[in-house]
Amino acid sequence: MTRFEGKSVVVTGAGSGFGEATAKRFASEGGRVVVADINAAGAERVAAEIAGAGGTAQAVVVDVADEKAVMGMVECAVDAFGALDVLVNNAGYSHLNKLLWKISVEDFDAVYAVNVRGVFLGCKHTIPLMIERGGGAIVNIASIGAVAPRPGVTPYNATKGAVLTLTKGLSLEVARHNIRVNAVNPVAADTDFMKGATGRDELSDEMRANLVSTIPRGRLAEPADVAAAVTFLASADADFITGTAINVDGGRSV
Ligand SMILES: NC(=O)c1ccc[n+]([C@@H]2O[C@H](COP(=O)([O-])OP(=O)(O)OC[C@H]3O[C@@H](n4cnc5c(N)ncnc54)[C@H](O)[C@@H]3O)[C@@H](O)[C@H]2O)c1
């Protein structure tokens, strides 16, 4: 399939997990991908693997909470590939799993800076280019926790709720410019994200079993599940779909 032949795609947080799988999926379908991450080694590894598989990719180091860095990332996409057609705001993380009243103000502010301001900045600096080009697609990675929250991750889930509301409101502002804005709500996956949320290097068997027991399909999400939904929403097949979110949750929120 070559759904993204000639398209320039920026994926943030593409140095691992969902972002890595998504960047590789775009590249495997002809997209020219900016692999953007705060982790330089991760971004460079993924860009090199894409190139090794015959695709086109450019690694960029960015902190999505930093406006100048985001402007640099967008500039880099335009310099490298002449345009920016698709933006995937995927970079994000969670504070350690704790009850709300045990979370510090610093941890609260830090998670909002990446998960909410990061999405705002990505959209803010991409949309004028998409308007000028006559269209584009933005996909924001939220979380099933925004729709069906569980205890222990309340500020994190609230950041993802903000992302869903931003997605809906922005979709109305840009619809007439042929720009679509959608979101994906993944359920738990065993990516590096879990290290930050659990404070452990690996999920214990008990933690994994507890998570799986809440998912009717009987397994955690895989990065490929998220990549499939993101690329669908970014593709011409989703031309009439905007302002919505796909739950990639194995039925967890039903
Ligand atoms: N894994 C899950 O259970 C899960 C579930 C629902 C939603 N999500 C969301 O999915 C997205 C991707 O997470 P993942 O599971 O692939 O985790 P991950 O840790 O494997 O990937 C996240 C990537 O984002 C990068 N990143 C973090 N802060 C950044 C910043 N300030 N600027 C640029 N890059 C930054 C990290 O270096 C990392 O490469 C996140 O937005 C996360 O909130 C994850």
The ligand as an SDF file (V2000), in Angstrom:
LIG
                    3D

 44 48  0  0  0  0  0  0  0  0999 V2000
    1.5020    2.8020   26.7620 N   0  0  0  0  0  0  0  0  0  0  0  0
    0.2830    3.0320   27.2220 C   0  0  0  0  0  0  0  0  0  0  0  0
   -0.2420    2.2670   28.0600 O   0  0  0  0  0  0  0  0  0  0  0  0
   -0.4990    4.2210   26.7340 C   0  0  0  0  0  0  0  0  0  0  0  0
   -1.9020    4.1640   26.8100 C   0  0  0  0  0  0  0  0  0  0  0  0
   -2.6420    5.2390   26.3460 C   0  0  0  0  0  0  0  0  0  0  0  0
   -1.9970    6.3340   25.7890 C   0  0  0  0  0  0  0  0  0  0  0  0
   -0.6300    6.3680   25.7260 N   0  0  0  0  0  0  0  0  0  0  0  0
   -0.0020    7.5550   25.1160 C   0  0  0  0  0  0  0  0  0  0  0  0
    0.6770    7.1480   23.9460 O   0  0  0  0  0  0  0  0  0  0  0  0
    1.7180    8.0690   23.6330 C   0  0  0  0  0  0  0  0  0  0  0  0
    2.9940    7.2960   23.3550 C   0  0  0  0  0  0  0  0  0  0  0  0
    3.3660    6.5540   24.4850 O   0  0  0  0  0  0  0  0  0  0  0  0
    4.0850    5.1420   24.4070 P   0  0  0  0  0  0  0  0  0  0  0  0
    3.2390    4.1810   25.1250 O   0  0  0  0  0  0  0  0  0  0  0  0
    4.5060    4.8420   23.0300 O   0  0  0  0  0  0  0  0  0  0  0  0
    5.3350    5.4270   25.3590 O   0  0  0  0  0  0  0  0  0  0  0  0
    6.8970    5.5300   25.0750 P   0  0  0  0  0  0  0  0  0  0  0  0
    7.4900    6.0020   26.3570 O   0  0  0  0  0  0  0  0  0  0  0  0
    7.3980    4.2730   24.4640 O   0  0  0  0  0  0  0  0  0  0  0  0
    6.9910    6.6790   23.9610 O   0  0  0  0  0  0  0  0  0  0  0  0
    6.8540    8.0300   24.2320 C   0  0  0  0  0  0  0  0  0  0  0  0
    7.9480    8.7840   23.4990 C   0  0  0  0  0  0  0  0  0  0  0  0
    7.7410   10.1840   23.7220 O   0  0  0  0  0  0  0  0  0  0  0  0
    9.0040   10.7740   23.9480 C   0  0  0  0  0  0  0  0  0  0  0  0
    8.8320   12.0090   24.7140 N   0  0  0  0  0  0  0  0  0  0  0  0
    8.5130   12.1270   26.0380 C   0  0  0  0  0  0  0  0  0  0  0  0
    8.4990   13.4240   26.3810 N   0  0  0  0  0  0  0  0  0  0  0  0
    8.7950   14.1290   25.2630 C   0  0  0  0  0  0  0  0  0  0  0  0
    8.9270   15.5120   24.9900 C   0  0  0  0  0  0  0  0  0  0  0  0
    8.7770   16.4390   25.9540 N   0  0  0  0  0  0  0  0  0  0  0  0
    9.2260   15.8960   23.7340 N   0  0  0  0  0  0  0  0  0  0  0  0
    9.4190   14.9720   22.7570 C   0  0  0  0  0  0  0  0  0  0  0  0
    9.3260   13.6520   22.9670 N   0  0  0  0  0  0  0  0  0  0  0  0
    9.0170   13.2320   24.2070 C   0  0  0  0  0  0  0  0  0  0  0  0
    9.7980    9.7220   24.7170 C   0  0  0  0  0  0  0  0  0  0  0  0
   11.2060    9.9490   24.6390 O   0  0  0  0  0  0  0  0  0  0  0  0
    9.3540    8.4470   24.0090 C   0  0  0  0  0  0  0  0  0  0  0  0
   10.1980    8.1010   22.9360 O   0  0  0  0  0  0  0  0  0  0  0  0
    1.8100    9.0020   24.8470 C   0  0  0  0  0  0  0  0  0  0  0  0
    1.1450   10.2110   24.5210 O   0  0  0  0  0  0  0  0  0  0  0  0
    1.0530    8.2530   25.9460 C   0  0  0  0  0  0  0  0  0  0  0  0
    0.4930    9.1300   26.8730 O   0  0  0  0  0  0  0  0  0  0  0  0
    0.1340    5.3300   26.1840 C   0  0  0  0  0  0  0  0  0  0  0  0
  1  2  1  0
  2  3  2  0
  2  4  1  0
  4  5  1  0
  4 44  2  0
  5  6  2  0
  6  7  1  0
  7  8  2  0
  8  9  1  0
  8 44  1  0
  9 10  1  0
  9 42  1  0
 10 11  1  0
 11 12  1  0
 11 40  1  0
 12 13  1  0
 13 14  1  0
 14 15  2  0
 14 16  1  0
 14 17  1  0
 17 18  1  0
 18 19  2  0
 18 20  1  0
 18 21  1  0
 21 22  1  0
 22 23  1  0
 23 24  1  0
 23 38  1  0
 24 25  1  0
 25 26  1  0
 25 36  1  0
 26 27  1  0
 26 35  1  0
 27 28  2  0
 28 29  1  0
 29 30  1  0
 29 35  2  0
 30 31  1  0
 30 32  2  0
 32 33  1  0
 33 34  2  0
 34 35  1  0
 36 37  1  0
 36 38  1  0
 38 39  1  0
 40 41  1  0
 40 42  1  0
 42 43  1  0
M  CHG  2   8   1  16  -1
M  END
$$$$
